[in-house]
Amino acid sequence: MNTIIPNMPQLIVQVWDWKATIEGRELLIGETRIDLENRYLSVKRPMCGLTERYMIDGPHRWRDFMTPVQILEEWCLANGIAVPEYSSDGRRAGVNDDMFSIEEFEKHGVNFDDKTVWGEPKERTALYILLEFGLIRDYVEKRLLTNPVMPGVPQGRILMWVDIFPFSEKPPEPMKVDEPVPVNQELRVIVYEVTDVETVTEIEPGPGIDKLNDLYCQGHFSGDSEVQVSELHRRAVKGDAMFNWRFIFNFSYAYLTRKVVIPGTIEDTYLDPIVTFQVRDSDPSVQPDAYGYVHLNLAYLPRGQPYKKWALMDMIPEYIEPPKGKDEVYDPDDQPLDRPPKITYLNLYKKKKTQGWWPLYRKQGDYLVKNGNIRMELEVMTKEQADKRPAGIGREEPNANPLIPPPIRTTTQFGGLQAKINTIIYILKSPNRWKFIGGLIGSLLGMVFGSLMFNAPSSILASITG
């Protein structure tokens, strides 16, 4: 757009409601006002921000109508400084009794040898000097939107930038600002195990008898029409189940909006990148609903905890602590014996990979109550990266990246030798194996000592009587 300074020095950017406009109504959301004259005459030259590097090709190519050498000479004259003097190769320059060398700013010179991308050394040196002198760098403004009907009340923020070029010079080509193309992504989630899930049985077991349930894990990603399920852990004891199962979800992701894009015939649908995992009973007549579930937003993901006792409900952003009093809702996290040092969040699209423990929870009235823990590993990658590192669903071939071994499960059926061997292997690999071994050694020593004490009197009597 064109303007004349100082006759029309103000730029007004307004945001309107698109749906109301289609319906024939005019609904202004907010506006922001920018003083163009102030920017055009400023000593720091914010009329067009300086890029970090001087490039003549590519998405970050130089877009000002003046070159860095011209800008530096103009700035020096305006501030009463002698015009800079350059070396014959343009890699060094002296300004105001200071010497600048291009090697100070380009540590790896071999990266700047492509003359189709990088400008002349003299121009690059001048740009680095301008940046050292504090001229305005290339930036995106985050401006407040206000509405004249409600002055002083923020109506949101707008991200934008403004370039100002005089008519006397030929302005550069407008920068392409096409909407970013969604990137095809693949999410891989390995569910290793769930623990401490409070389950129900059709017939309540007697005292001293553990609950046994056939459990499986179910996964779903935003926009998917189908859910994925793991294999069944039969006769899981006390809500502890081992799966070692890989879930794979494919989707398109828009980095600018941090949304999952679902293509449509008329318009696309944008959803939050949320993955959901549920622990269910294989018999719907016993428990039709999930015992516990967890919703994880990949763009705002609570960092997994290294210990399951640290997987508290405070990690869940939508968690509201149940009220205390006469109608108190029981929550296992009310008085935890040990808490994590700090609960932090991450963007999985930047972190790429994470693992740990997260809480499982269920709805009890109007509140979320913890019901178990789940240990997982989450990794997101582009489709091209996924093709280079293939992996199968579950433990199917190719079982790689990483290799998932079959789970070692406890069993309550001792009819075969394999079941006994599996149970012994599970005990030996358990974190409490040393307690078990110590108890076994203590029992053996107790039996030996008891046998000696039982046989000692008869041996002594036999020696006396001859």
Order of alpha helices (4+ residues) and beta strands (2+ residues): beta-alpha-beta-alpha-alpha-beta-beta-beta-alpha-beta-beta-beta-beta-beta-beta-beta-beta-beta-beta-beta-beta-beta-alpha-beta-beta-alpha-alpha-alpha
